Amino acid sequence: MVGVPESHSGWTFITSHARVLAVIADNPNVRIRDIAARCRLTERAVSRIIADLEQDGYLSHTRDGRTNIYRIEPDKVLRHPAEAGLPVASLLSLLLQDESARVGKPVAR
């Protein structure tokens, strides 16, 4: 079992919400435990972030047995006024390209 991730102090360029969404975009069947490990968050924090994303319509899920299958709404626009009109798919394409370059795997399209 993965323990509580090491803490981080200071600011970062990418929010935890964006990190969680990118992990889900990379694997729609991913477990909360695995999201937490990749994002270095607690499982409780990931659950809250998923609830936020679902509440605002960026994400939905269906159950398949004991597994959640997530679906991202790629045309939903980002929330901040500075990114007005920019769809979440644009952000995810940047994050997934970066992730694939770091771990050396092809980008899922």
ABEGO torsion letter per residue (X at the ends): XBBBBBBBBEBBABBAAAAAAAAAAABAABBAAAAAAAAGBBAAAAAAAAAAAAAAGABBBBBBEABBBBBBBAABBBABAAABGBBAAAAAAAAAAAAAAAAGBBBBX
